[in-house]
Amino acid sequence: MYSNFLLGNLRITDGAKIRLKRIPYDLIARHAVNEHGDLTNREIRRNEIAMKTIGEIMSRYRVDPTDASLGNVIVVTHECWDETLVKLETE
């Protein structure tokens, strides 16, 4: 597997660290190899376009795959591909 985009600097919000109870290197790796988790069809298409034209790329994963009530984490590589941020979906 390979990435079609650069991750840039990696940042994780305090809220995401607390909710996940870890640094989510696994989710960043999934994002980097284009396994973007639970996205809508529109979000998938936006990612496909962004990889060809350089734009924002997003992934969505459950905080706990066995408990949907804990919410989601979003991994976003910014438009210029200079930074990737992991945050709670509610942040």
C-alpha positions as YAML, in Angstrom:
chain: A
units: angstrom
residues:
- id: 1
  name: MET
  ca: [0.00, 0.00, 0.00]
- id: 2
  name: TYR
  ca: [1.07, 3.56, -0.55]
- id: 3
  name: SER
  ca: [-0.14, 7.08, 0.06]
- id: 4
  name: ASN
  ca: [-1.31, 9.38, -2.72]
- id: 5
  name: PHE
  ca: [-0.71, 12.46, -0.58]
- id: 6
  name: LEU
  ca: [1.64, 13.93, 2.03]
- id: 7
  name: LEU
  ca: [0.65, 14.03, 5.69]
- id: 8
  name: GLY
  ca: [2.80, 17.00, 6.74]
- id: 9
  name: ASN
  ca: [3.08, 17.72, 10.46]
- id: 10
  name: LEU
  ca: [0.97, 15.47, 12.68]
- id: 11
  name: ARG
  ca: [-1.21, 16.99, 15.41]
- id: 12
  name: ILE
  ca: [-3.69, 15.38, 17.79]
- id: 13
  name: THR
  ca: [-6.10, 17.42, 19.87]
- id: 14
  name: ASP
  ca: [-6.17, 16.87, 23.61]
- id: 15
  name: GLY
  ca: [-9.81, 15.81, 23.36]
- id: 16
  name: ALA
  ca: [-8.94, 13.05, 20.90]
- id: 17
  name: LYS
  ca: [-6.04, 11.81, 23.04]
- id: 18
  name: ILE
  ca: [-8.27, 11.69, 26.12]
- id: 19
  name: ARG
  ca: [-11.21, 9.95, 24.41]
- id: 20
  name: LEU
  ca: [-9.01, 7.44, 22.57]
- id: 21
  name: LYS
  ca: [-6.72, 6.93, 25.59]
- id: 22
  name: ARG
  ca: [-3.77, 6.65, 23.22]
- id: 23
  name: ILE
  ca: [-1.94, 8.30, 20.34]
- id: 24
  name: PRO
  ca: [-3.76, 6.95, 17.26]
- id: 25
  name: TYR
  ca: [-0.86, 6.04, 14.98]
- id: 26
  name: ASP
  ca: [-2.98, 3.20, 13.58]
- id: 27
  name: LEU
  ca: [-5.69, 5.61, 12.41]
- id: 28
  name: ILE
  ca: [-3.13, 7.96, 10.88]
- id: 29
  name: ALA
  ca: [-1.63, 4.98, 9.02]
- id: 30
  name: ARG
  ca: [-5.07, 3.91, 7.72]
- id: 31
  name: HIS
  ca: [-5.71, 7.48, 6.58]
- id: 32
  name: ALA
  ca: [-2.32, 7.60, 4.83]
- id: 33
  name: VAL
  ca: [-3.00, 4.46, 2.78]
- id: 34
  name: ASN
  ca: [-6.44, 5.64, 1.66]
- id: 35
  name: GLU
  ca: [-8.55, 3.51, 4.00]
- id: 36
  name: HIS
  ca: [-10.75, 6.40, 5.09]
- id: 37
  name: GLY
  ca: [-13.22, 4.58, 7.32]
- id: 38
  name: ASP
  ca: [-16.88, 5.59, 7.56]
- id: 39
  name: LEU
  ca: [-17.36, 8.32, 4.94]
- id: 40
  name: THR
  ca: [-20.40, 9.26, 2.93]
- id: 41
  name: ASN
  ca: [-20.32, 8.80, -0.85]
- id: 42
  name: ARG
  ca: [-19.95, 12.56, -1.23]
- id: 43
  name: GLU
  ca: [-16.95, 12.64, 1.13]
- id: 44
  name: ILE
  ca: [-15.34, 9.72, -0.72]
- id: 45
  name: ARG
  ca: [-15.71, 11.57, -4.01]
- id: 46
  name: ARG
  ca: [-14.29, 14.77, -2.47]
- id: 47
  name: ASN
  ca: [-11.25, 12.80, -1.28]
- id: 48
  name: GLU
  ca: [-10.74, 11.31, -4.75]
- id: 49
  name: ILE
  ca: [-10.78, 14.77, -6.32]
- id: 50
  name: ALA
  ca: [-8.51, 16.20, -3.61]
- id: 51
  name: MET
  ca: [-5.89, 13.52, -4.25]
- id: 52
  name: LYS
  ca: [-5.74, 14.53, -7.91]
- id: 53
  name: THR
  ca: [-5.83, 18.30, -7.42]
- id: 54
  name: ILE
  ca: [-4.29, 18.74, -3.94]
- id: 55
  name: GLY
  ca: [-7.04, 19.48, -1.45]
- id: 56
  name: GLU
  ca: [-8.32, 18.54, 1.99]
- id: 57
  name: ILE
  ca: [-8.53, 14.79, 2.66]
- id: 58
  name: MET
  ca: [-10.68, 13.41, 5.46]
- id: 59
  name: SER
  ca: [-11.18, 10.11, 7.24]
- id: 60
  name: ARG
  ca: [-13.70, 9.12, 9.92]
- id: 61
  name: TYR
  ca: [-13.26, 6.29, 12.41]
- id: 62
  name: ARG
  ca: [-15.16, 5.18, 15.51]
- id: 63
  name: VAL
  ca: [-13.46, 5.90, 18.82]
- id: 64
  name: ASP
  ca: [-14.29, 2.31, 19.77]
- id: 65
  name: PRO
  ca: [-15.35, -0.03, 16.94]
- id: 66
  name: THR
  ca: [-17.52, -1.99, 19.37]
- id: 67
  name: ASP
  ca: [-19.35, 1.02, 20.87]
- id: 68
  name: ALA
  ca: [-20.85, 3.58, 18.48]
- id: 69
  name: SER
  ca: [-22.06, 5.70, 21.42]
- id: 70
  name: LEU
  ca: [-18.49, 6.93, 22.02]
- id: 71
  name: GLY
  ca: [-18.56, 8.85, 18.76]
- id: 72
  name: ASN
  ca: [-16.05, 9.32, 15.96]
- id: 73
  name: VAL
  ca: [-12.58, 10.63, 15.38]
- id: 74
  name: ILE
  ca: [-11.83, 12.66, 12.25]
- id: 75
  name: VAL
  ca: [-8.41, 12.66, 10.59]
- id: 76
  name: VAL
  ca: [-7.98, 15.63, 8.26]
- id: 77
  name: THR
  ca: [-5.03, 16.43, 6.04]
- id: 78
  name: HIS
  ca: [-5.22, 20.13, 5.34]
- id: 79
  name: GLU
  ca: [-5.63, 21.53, 1.84]
- id: 80
  name: CYS
  ca: [-1.92, 22.22, 1.26]
- id: 81
  name: TRP
  ca: [-0.95, 18.80, 2.68]
- id: 82
  name: ASP
  ca: [1.25, 20.52, 5.24]
- id: 83
  name: GLU
  ca: [-0.55, 19.21, 8.32]
- id: 84
  name: THR
  ca: [-2.71, 16.28, 9.40]
- id: 85
  name: LEU
  ca: [-4.97, 16.76, 12.42]
- id: 86
  name: VAL
  ca: [-6.69, 14.07, 14.49]
- id: 87
  name: LYS
  ca: [-9.71, 15.40, 16.37]
- id: 88
  name: LEU
  ca: [-13.05, 14.35, 17.76]
- id: 89
  name: GLU
  ca: [-15.91, 14.78, 15.31]
- id: 90
  name: THR
  ca: [-17.53, 17.19, 17.77]
- id: 91
  name: GLU
  ca: [-14.47, 19.48, 17.95]
...
